[in-house]
Amino acid sequence: MADRDYSRFQKKVIQRYYDNRDGLDGQRLSELVADLYLAEGKKKAKLWETAKELMTRLNVPASRIEHVVTTGDAAILAEVVKDIASGKIRPAPKQPPSPPTA
C-alpha cells in the first residue's frame, strides 16, 4: 500500500476505529447470528467465513471456533456472542502501534 499523508483529523478517526475495533467486531458478530438464521446457500457459507474471522480477532479459542463453524449452528454462535458480552472471553490486549518504517 502506498504511503499516504493523513491529516490530523483523519489520523484521529483511524485511531478511534482501531481503539474500538473489539466492540465493533462483537457487535458485527452478534448481527451475523441473525443473518445466519435467515441465510441460505453461498451467502450462508460466506457469513460463516466472516464469523470465523471475527471470532479469531476477538480471541475466541481456536478449538471453540472450529466447533462452532463445523456444527454450522447459529445458536452455538449466539452462545459465543453471549460469552464475549459477559466477559468470559476477553479480547487480546492491545499492542501499541509500531513505528512506521522508511
Secondary structure, 3 states (H helix, E strand, C coil): CCCCCCCHHHHHHHHHHHHCHHHHHHHHHHHHHHHHHHCCHHHHHHHHHHHHHHHHHCCCCHHHHHHHHHHCCHHHHHHHHHHHHHCCCCCCCCCCCCCCCC
